[in-house]
Amino acid sequence: MAGGRRKLLFLGAGVFQVAAIRKAVELGYRVLSVDYLPGNIGHRYSHEYANASTRDYDAVLDVARRHRIDGIFTMASDVALPTLARVASDLGLPGPDEGVVDTMINKDRFRPFQAEHGIDAPAAIEVEQYEEVVDRWNNGPAIIRPAVSSGSRGMARFDTMNGMRRAQFDSAREFSTTGKVCIEEYIGGTDLSVEGYVIGGSVRLAFVTQKHVEGFAVVGHDLPGQLPLRTRERAVASV
């Protein structure tokens, strides 16, 4: 049985974390889950849970130290990654680099990073006030989204500036953990996700899923999907 009774701390206990929590338990880990919603389904499958926000670094660090964890993990939760990175670094556990996490989850940093490195990306601006959008955006149809958020909360599409309602902007800002909003050029087409595993600093496996969406919410994935193999290989190579 892999792992014996080593302790693994999960950040998040929502429906998207359930499969991983159950697998960790199956592999023999003692699983502790942290989530600010005590009724979240993932807690049913972990051995213990703590009622705290995954964004609360001090609370998560306290749980990690008290339980002397051997590892910390999350999935499908961008907002939990900064906490994970800091706690892992403080305790000398495997985890992502804090600077990399900051760039990847903040759209206002990630879009400039793409431009700097010649990676295809939509035109985008980052704003804090509704009036800034009116003054600065003239690139046609766009997506309004929180600069940092979980899932698809706060996202909306508008075709013209006159089509964007103040309520849409306020919603995006409300769901943004930084209080900032990104306006991005709308690009139509098939919605894909490229997933992968990095082990020892090298990409060991990468694959493409084809998303099923309702509005902007992802409700499922096809793997490998209906795209030609060559198209999938191009997507992986691009990422």
N, C-alpha and C positions, 0 to 999 in steps of 0.2 A: 504494500500500500504506500503510494508516494506521499512523502511529507510527514508521516507519522502523525503526532499531535501538535505539529507546529501551528502557530497562530497567524491567521491572515485577516487583516483589517480591510473591510470593504467600505468604500465611500459611496453611499447611495444604496437604497433598497427598494427602488421602484421596479416596475415590470421589466424594464430593460436590463436590470442587473440580476434578475432571478435565475436565468440559465447558468450564469457564471457562479453564483452563490451555491446553487445545487451541485454543480460540478466540483467545486472546491470541497464541499462536504463529502461528496462521493469519494474524492481522492484521499480523504483522511485528515484534512486540515480542520482545526478548530476555528470557526468563522465568527468574527464579530462584525456586525453591520452598524454603520452610522448614518442616520437620516433624521431630518427635522420633523418628519411625519411618522409618529409611532405606529400608525395603522398601515404603513406601506407593506406590500405583500412580501417583499424580500425578507423581512424580519421573521416570517413564519419558518423560513428554511435555515436561518443562521442559528448558532448556538446561543449567542447573546447579542444584544443590541444596545446602542447608546442613542439617546434622543438629543441630537445636536445637528446643526447645519454643517454640511460638508464644506462650506466656505469659511467656517469658524476655525481658523488655524489653531488657536490656543486650545479649544475644546478637543479637537481631534488629536493634537499632540499629547494632551493629558491622557486621553483614552489609550493612545498607543503606548505611552510610557507605563501606565498602570498595569496594562496587560502584557507588557514585554513582548510585543508582536515581533514576528519573524519576517513579515512582508505586508505591503499595503497596495491596494488595487482599486481601480474603478474602470467602468466601461460606459459608453454612451452618456457621458456627463462631462462636458467641457468645463463647467463651472467648478467642478471638484478638482481639476488637475493642478491649479496653483497650490492648493493645500497639500495634495499628494506629493508634489515635487519638493515642497519645503520640509514636510515631515520626513520623507525618505532621506533627504540630504542631512537633516539634523540627527537622525538616528543611524546613519551609515547604511541604509538599506538601498537596494536597487530601485531606481526611479528615473524619470526624465529630467533633463536639465531645466532649471527654472527659467532661464532666458529663452530656450526653445519653446517651452509651454506658453510663455507670455506672447511670443510672436505668433504662434499657431492659433491661439484662441481669441486674440484681439483682432477683429477685422480691420481696425484702423492702423494696425501694424503689419498685418499679413498682406494686405493689398500692396503697400509700398515695397514690402520684401519681394513680392512676385515681380513687380516692375524692375526693381534693382537687379534681379537675377535673370531677367529676360524670360520669365515664365508667363504664358498667356493668362490674362486676367481681365475681368470687366473694368470699365472706367468706374471710379468710385470716389466719394468724398465722405468725410467724417464731420459731423456737426453736433452742436449741443442745443441750438435754438431753431425753432421752426422757420424763422425769418431768414436764417442762413441758407436754407434749401432754396427758397425763392430767389435769393440773390445769386447763388452759385451753381445751381443745377440747370444745364441746358442741353443734356445729352439724350433727351427723349424718354421712352418707356424705362421704368426703373423699379427696383425692389427697395423697399425701406425695411430696415432690420436693426435690431439692437446690436451695438458693437460687440457685446459679449452677453450670451444668454444660453439657456439650456433648451435644446430642441428647436422647434419652429415658432416659439412664442414671440408675438409682437411683429411678425412679418406681414407685409402686404405689398401689393403691386399697384402701380399707377401708370397710366399711359402718357399723361401730360401733367404739368404742374398744377393746372386747374383741377385735375382729377384727384389730387392728393388731399385728403381731408385732415384737418388739424388733429382730429381724434386718432387717426392712424399714426401720426407722428408721436402723439402723447403716449399711445400704447407701446410703440417701439421703445421709447425712452423709459417707460415704467419698467419694462422687462430687462433693460440693460443694466448689468451689475456695475457699469462704470458711469451711467447717466449719459452716455454718448450714443449717437445713432449713425448708422451708415446708410448712404444712398448709393446703390450700385446699378449699373447698366443692366437692363433685363436682357437675357439671352435665352431664346427658346430652344427646344430640342429635347432629346432624351436625357433624363436625369440619371446619372451614374454615381457610384461610389467605388473608390479604389481602397481596398483594405489590405493590410499586410502585417507581417511579423518581423521585428528587428531583434536579432539575437547577437550579442557580442559586437554591436555596432554595425552589423551587416543585415541587409534585407534578405531574409531566408525564404519568404513566400509572399506573393502579392497576387491579388485576384480582383476581378471587377464584378460588382453586382448591379443589377438594373432595378431602380427604385419604383415602388408603387406609391403614389402620393394622393392625398385628398387636400386640395388647396396647397399649402406648403408643408403639411404634416406627412411624414413618411410613415406608412402603415404596413410596409412589407418590402422584401427584396427578392428578386429572382437571382439565383446563382446556378449556372453561369449567365442566365438571361438569353435573349434571342439575338444578340449582336454577333456579327461574324468574328471569328477568332482573331483575324488581323486587326479589327477595330479595337478589341479588348487589349491586345498586345500594345497598340499605340497608346491607349489610355494609361496603361501601367508604365510604359516608357516615359511618358510625359511627366507623370507624377514623380 
